[in-house]
Amino acid sequence: MFPEGFKFGFSEAGFQFEMGLSQIDANSDWFIWSHDKRNMEKHYVSGDLPENGPAYWDLYEQDHNYAQFMGMNAARIGIEWSRIFPESTEGVKVNVARNGGEITSINVSKNDLELLDRIANKNAVEHYMKIFEDLKRRNFYLVINLYHWTIPKWLNDPSVNAGKDGEWAIGGCFDDRITIEFAKYAAYIAHKFDKVADRWSTMNEPNMVFQGCSRDFSKAGFSRRKRNFAQAHARAYDAIKQYSKKDVGIIYANGDFQPLDGRDMDLKNLVEFHMRYSFFDSIIKGDLKWYNEDIEGDTRFPKDRDMREDMKGHLDWIGVNYYSRDVVERIEEYPGWRIVMGLGHATGEGVKSKDGRSTSDTGWEIYPEGIYNVIMSYHQRYRMPMMVTENGMADAIDQYRPKYVVSHLYNVERAIKDGANLQGYFHWALTDNYEWGNGFSKKFGLIGVDLKTKKRQLRPSALVMKHIIENRGVPEDMQWIVNMKI
């Protein structure tokens, strides 16, 4: 059984769920990106438009009813930066301390907050409070996330990012300018919503952004972006802590890294450090040695101190997002490994994996053991509180999702029994949503949505989730599913 007080909930990101009826938010970089006809021609985006989405902004009470029906008691909700500050906040000058190329502190004073309040969209602030208060009336535990890939267009206009080679990336890679504005935004949100937040997350999946926001694929370029996001988290952590005593974490995308040669643990350790633990060592231990080693010889980027006290101890909890595994093999070129096709996230749509496992509609192999492996890997390295902040699958006809829910929650429960300090599980997603470049074609919801009428449609997997929550764990008469290779 899951322990007393365990949080069962759902996760949402503003851009992916809010629009669909009223108050379109056209002020983010992703709104511009999704409407760019050049992107549609190159199939970077589907042509589906986020303003035709599930309309959580208007129908949040209905969605909360469904969550409550399933027995959920928690929610992780993302605030859209561009809704709060559709206009630039750069005119509000805050105290920024530097050490060479490092930003070591950003102080957002109460006077600065007053100036930011004059700029903020009060209607958006009030509406988010209504959403959050509806959850609190239902006694939901609320995790508020500040950044989920989108930033205001006044900080990043992707329409001007087209490369000379005819290829381009969305941009929005955090630099000093964005970091300073992010800290202002974080302080403002903490000040406004501290009374309803139970804990905070600065970012969701920064690793997906620092991999894809630029076409600089060099070792130094990749590591510089990773370092910038880690530093931005640390400065946002400080900003939140100025106005809130609640725990502050970060949410990270995880595959269960496995070497194709199952004996090659050195490769597994190499990949895990490169893709995961170098980032976390930066904000837990203040260890930036990896960054200085990676940029050695590249004159574009200044070095940091190997150990940065201003970044040490800047994490209270870890958000674990998990969908599938990543199987890797060695190669000579940087970074020394590559993803093996036909397994894990690289299986492909509509086929079985090389291991004979089914896949989601996104082509991701169903690999429930991996969520246990990832949780225990974090636990063994850091011994910190954790929550599973995303887990789920795209499955339009709900063919595999019921079994997916059973098998993954069983492995979450197993990790807790084996000592992991895991405090909650948030399913992705409560309802169908806008899935970035895939548009509306990938259906992640326990609840389906008719996008024309916005009518909600209960899927069988929602009833499975309800049954598990009511039993505070996967009941014995459902555990036969766990031993299946789905």
N, C-alpha and C positions, 0 to 999 in steps of 0.2 A: 504493500500500500504506500501511496505517497504520504509524506509527513503532514501532520496538522499544520494548517496555515499555508500550505502550498498554493501557489497562484496558477490557476488555469485561465488562459485568456486568449486574446487575438491581437494581431499587429496590423497597423495601417499606416500608410504614408499619404500625406495630404494630396500631392499631385496625382497619385494613382487612384484615389477614391472620391475626392471631394466634389469634383465638377460633374455636371449632368443636368442640372436644372437652373438654379440662379447663381449669380455672382461668379462669373467666369474669372479666373485669375490668369490674365494674359501677360503677367509681369515677370515670369521666370525664364531662364535660359532654355529649359526643356520645352516650354510652350512654343518658343520660337523654333527650336530644333524639330519638334514634331510636325510643324506646319511647313517646313522648308521643302519646296518641291524638288530641289536637287537631292535632298536626302531620300525622298520617296523614290526617285528615279534610280538611285543607287541601292535601294532597299536597306538603307540604314534605319528607316522607320517604315511602318506598315501603310501609312495613309489614314489609319484610324486617328481620330482626334480626341484629346482628353476631355474636351468640353461636352462630349457625349457619354460620359462615364456613369458610374452607379449612383452619384448624387448623395454621397454621405453627408455633405454640407447641409442638405435639406432634410434628409431622411435618417439622420443619426438615431433618433429615438426608436424608429422601427428596427434598425440594425441592433441597437442595444437590447431591444426586446428579445431578438433571436439569441443573442449571446447569453442573456439571462435564462432563457428557456433551456439552453444546453447546460446550464449550471455554472457558466463561467463567472469568475469573480475578479477579473483583471483585464486591463487593456494597455497596449503600448500604442500611443497615438503620436503622429508626427505633425509638427507645426510647419506651415509653409512660410519661410523667411520672406518671400516676395509678397505675401498677403499682409504681413505685419509692417514691412517697410517697402512699399512699392516705389518710394522715392529715396534717393541717396541719403545715407547717414554720414557721409564723409565730411560734411561741414561741422560735425560735432567733434571737436578736437580733444582727444584723451591723452593721458600721460603714458607714453610708451618708452620702456627702458630697453636698451640694447647692449650687447657685448659683441663687438665685431659684427658678424652677419647674423647673430642670434637675436631673437626677440625674447627677452627674459621675463618681462612682465608687462601687463596692460592694466592700468587702473581706471575703472569706469566709476566715477564719483556719483553721488546723489544728484549733484547739479547737472552732470552729464545725462543722467536718466531723465531729468526734467526736460532737457533739450530734446532728447530722443522721443519723449512722449508727445512733444509738439509735432513731430514728423510722422509718428506712427498712425496707421490706419485704425482708428478707434472702433469702427464697426467690426473689423476683423477680430480685434482683441476681445470685444464683447461677445462675439459669436463663438469664438473658441471657448470662452469661459462658460457659455451656455452648454456646449457639448460636454465639457469636463464636469460641470456641476450635475448634469444628467447622470453621468457615470458615478459620481460620488453619492448621489441620492440612492443609487442601487448598491452602495457599499463596495464599489469596485476599487481595486488597487490600481493606481494610475502611474504609468511610466510615460513621461513626456520626452520625446526625441526632437532635437533641434534641426538636424540636417539629414536629409535623405536624398542626396544627389542633386537637388535643384538649388539654384541660387538666383537672386534678383538679376534682371537683365541689365541693370545699371552697373553691376560688377562683371557680368559676362554676357556679351551678345554673340551667340554662336554664328550668326549670319555673316560675321566678318572673319570667321576662322577658316574659310576655304583655303586649302593649300595650293601652291603653284603647280603641284603635280596632279591636281584634280582630286586629291584625297584630303580629308580633313577630319578633325576630331571636334567634339563639342566644346572643349576647353573647360574652364572653371577649375583648373588645377590650383589648389590653394597656394598663394604666394603671400608676401608680407602684407600687401594691400588687403586681400581678402581676409587674412588672419585677423587684422585689426578690426575690420568691420564685423567679423563673426563674433569677436569677443564683446563688442558693444551689444550686438543682438542677443547674445547669450545672457549678459547681465540684465538686459531689459526683460527678457522672458522670465528669468528667475525671479525678478522683482514683481512682475505682474501675476505670475501663476504659482508662486511658492505655496500658497494656501491650499491648492488642490493637488499639487504633484506629490507623489509618494517617493519617487526617485527620478533621476534625470539620466538621459543619454545625450552626449554631445553630437554623435554622428552615427549613422547607420552605414555600414559597409564602405568605409573610406578606401579600403583596398580595391574595391571594384572601380572606384573613380581614379585613383592614382595609377591604375593600370591602363585606363582607357581615355583619360582626358587629354592626352597628348600623343603625337606621332613620333616623339623622341623615344626610341626603343633602346637607347644605349643604357649600359649598366649605371653610369653616373646619373643620367636623366631620371631613370626609374627610382633610384635611391634618393635623389633630391626631392622628388615628389612625395615619396613615402615619409621622409624626414619632415617635410613641410606640413603634411597632415597631422603627424604626431605632435609637432610643435603647436599647431592650431588647436588641437584637442587640449593640450596642457594650458594654453592661455584661456580657452573657453571654460575649462575646469575652474581655474582661478576666478574668472568672472562670475560664474554661478555661485561659487562658495562665498563671494562677497555678500550675496543677498539670500542665500539659502543654506541650511544645515543638512539638507537631504543628500543621500549618496549620489555620486556622479559616476557614470560608467561610459563605456563605448561598445558599440555593436559591430561585430566583424563577420564577414563571409568566410565560411570554412568548408573545404572539402576534406574528406578523410584521405590524407596522402598515403599512398601505398606503393612501394617499389614493385615493378613487374617481376623482378627477381626478389622473391620474398625474403631472401637472406641479406639483402643489401640495406642494412639499417643505417649505414653512413649516408646513403642517398636520401633516405627518409628524413634523417635529421637535417641534412643540407636544405632540402626543400621546405621543411617546416620552419626552419629559422629564416630563410630568405623570404618566404611568403607570409609568415605569421609572427614568429616570436621576436624577430628584430624590431618590429613595430611595438610590440608589447613591452619588450625590455626597455625601450626608450621612455615609456611613460610610467613604468613601474620602478625600474632601477635607475633611470636617467642615463642609460648606457647607449652612447652614440658611436662607439668604436666602429661598428659595422658600416656606418655612413662614411666616416673618414677613410676607411679602407676602400670602399666602393668608388669614391670620387678621386682617389689618388691619380694624379697626372692629368686630370681634367680641369683646366683653368677657368671654366665657366662658373664654378661653384666654390665658395669659400668653405673651409673646414670649420667644424664646431669643436668645442672641447670634447674629449672622449667621454667624460662623465659630466652631466649637466644636473646640478642640484635643483635648478628651476623647473626641471621636468620629472624629477624623481618623486615617487609617491603620488602621482596624479591619476589614480584610478581606484575606485571603491568597489566596483563590480564589473564583470565581463558578460556581455551579451553574445551568445553563441547562435549564429544562423547556420543551419545545416540542411542540405537537400540531397547530396550524393557524395560519392568518393571521387578522388582523382588519382589514377594510376599513372606512374611515371617511370621513365627509363633514362639511362645516361646517354648523353651526347657530348661531343667535343666542344661545341660552341657555347658561348654564354647563353643561358645561365648554368649550363652543365647538365641539363635535363630537359625532357619534353613530356607532354601529356600523351599517353597511349590512346589511340582512337579505338572506339568500340567498347569502351568501359566507362563507368562513372558518368560524369558530366559530358563526356565526349562520345557517348554511345550512338546517338542519332535518333530521330523521330521514327516511330512506326516499326522498329526492329527490336529483336532481343539483343541483349549484350553478349559479348563473347563468353560470358559466364552463364548464359542462359536465363538471365533475369529480364523482367519486363521493364519498360521505360514509361516515363510520363510523357505528356504531349509536348514538352519541351525537349524530349530526347535524353532525359537524365535517368540513368539506371536507378532502380529502387534497391537501395542498399542500407537497410535499417541498422545493421551492426555498426555502421560508420558513426552514427550519432553518439553511441557509447564511447567509441574510440576517441573522438574529438573531445568530448567532455572530460574523459579521464586524462587525456594528454594535458589539457589546461590545468586540471586539478593537480597533477603530479608536478607541474612546473611552478605554479604560483600559489596554490592553496588559497584561492580567493572565492568569494561568493560569485555565483553565476546564475544566469537565467537563459533558457533556450528562447530566443527572441524571434526566430522565424524557423518554421519547419512545415512542409506541406508539399503538394504537387499539383501540377496542371493536369486535369483529368475531366474533360468536358462531359463525359457520360458516367462519371463516378464509378468506373469499372474497377479501379485499383485503390482508390483513396480510402475506402473503409479498412482494407487490410493494411494500407500504409500507416494509417492513424494508430491501429492496434500495435503493429510491430515496432514503430518508432517510440511510442509512449512506453511500451514494455522495456525498451533499451534505455530510455531516460530513467525509468524506475530502477533498473538494474545498476545504473551509474550511482544513483543516490545510495543504494544499499552497499555499494562498494566504497563509499566514503566521500563522494563529491558533494560539495556544498552548493547544491542546485536548488534554487528557491522558486522557480516558476517555469511554465511552458506556455508560449504564446504562438498560436497557430497562424500560419499564413496560408489562406486568408479567411476572414469571416465571410466576405462576399467576393464575387468576381470583381475584377478591377482592370485598370489600364496597365499592361505589362510592358512599359517602355517601348523598345523598338518593335515588339510583337503586337502592340496594340491590344485589342480585346480578344484575340484569337486563343489565348491561353487562359483557361478557366481554373483558377486556384481556389474558388470559394467553397466553403461548406454550404453556403447559400448561393444559389445561382441568381443571376439578374437578367431580366429581359430588358435590354438597353433601350428599347423603344418606349416601353410603358413604365420602366423602372420597377416593375413588379418583382418581388423576391420569391424564390423557388427553393423549397427545402430539399436538400439532397440526402440520400440515405446515410452518407458519412457523418452528417450532423447528428444523427440519432446514435451512431456508434460513439461519437465524441461524448454525447450526453450520458450514455450508459457508463463509459469509463469514469467520467467525472463523478457521477452519482456513487460509484463504487470506490472512489479514491484510488483507482488503479485498474489495470487490466484484469478482469475477473478470471478465475481459473477456467471457466468454460469457454473463454475466448482465446486462451493461450495456445491452442492448437495452431492458430494462424502464425504465431511467432516462428515456428519451425518450418514454415513453407518458404521455398524460394519463389517469391511472387513473380 
